[in-house]
């Protein structure tokens, strides 16, 4: 006999959309949003009766952002429960006998920004691979199992020797050993299922995780070498445009670093200096163009193909040139590291063809030092040369991103969209092997950042009365800091010296200090400082209306507080 088809879907009383769905089609899990402490017990109790299940419809997650469902994190005191029922695809949709079910679970998949594919959180050969694309064949295969052992076992058919060969051959296929993270689905207690007359499953939808993949984080899509966003981010010369250079024919000045931060329209602002400094910062900091990695050397090699003309100095008749890579590398110590070139560096740059001039500054001692001579201009480049530089810069930025980003986390992409999908593994029956039955995908959802309000009441932190001397005496120190001598000497000096950055060496360098404080008093100080800065920054952000709400209420246990006659 052929077993009936099993359908996994949200209970009809909870999901209004299921009432209009054809009886012979699967459905998506219902996602509840709960803020009560014992939310699992409360949900299970409501599942017993039709009225209770209908009441759970009021708990469906409904918060939206730009039309997309939004779920919250546990730190926001909101929890999300997925609910499903397993029924037989037969007239009346009778419940499935739980004894027929071997196991159950859910997978949470991320939708790619392009919307053309989904990704699963995968492991393979003992390593956490992170988000890996789900291929189209897997999406279409209703019998696909998240665990490779189960998938390979279904391939091992026939005599033992043939079964082993088939399993070995199947294990060589791309992605054959990928194991997708499975979220547990729990069968409701037998008495709950009996009272409801349904086979009900529930699971907690994860919205936060400490998992980190073995692979580093990848640069998000849409910021590659060919994108308009990437080109617009670059200083014009790096995108192929020509540019005049500041102080052409003069030595590079250390003061340019400070001048570059002067806002436009302000006295002292020089647009050429600002643009040149921004280009140098982008190359050195964002793209690590002067580093030792392979991608850094590739950027440097492209910069070496850019020839900058020099200004003819008095008495010169033969034009001089210098390569952009070598010249910019010589500018880094002066303009970014705020130091002068060492004698060895000066000799090396002179050997590389970088002319040096004496730069002077009346505020510095000594008053002059060697600095690279500034070329006349940066030339425009053709499309092919520009494309090569853009490709090198994009590759360098990708590697830089991996270094700064570190290993990719499960939920570390802000605004990413996810879906959950549930499955059941049905025990072998009627001569058929173990089957995997899938529900539909849930509605796409995003996860709110931890700092966003969820509507839950704020956590209350009672503060002691700082004017009550008797109360203050009871606030004994309960945290201590071990302070090194130099820091203690700095803090023990005058406030004026501290504000000016002055500090003398400790006269007792072998002594450390331990300073104990009361955490409630620290909290009061932090509260006072917070209010001061909130008021100051309100002049800029105008945020007090939204971030601070103060309302009065009578003092509890302190008398009537009035001044009656």
PyMOL commands that set and color helices and strands:
alter all, ss='L'
color gray80, all
select helices_A, chain A and resi 17-20+39-46+50-59+74-76+98-100+136-140+148-155+160-171+190-196+228-233+236-239+256-259+271-286+294-304+324-335+343-351+383-405+469-474+485-492+495-499+519-541+544-547
alter helices_A, ss='H'
color red, helices_A
select strands_A, chain A and resi 6-9+30-34+64-65+68-71+79-88+101-111+118-124+127-133+179-180+183-184+186-187+200-204+212-216+243-244+307-309+321-323+356-360+368-372+377-378+407-409+417-426+435-438+445-447+479-483+513-517
alter strands_A, ss='S'
color yellow, strands_A
deselect
rebuild
show_as cartoon
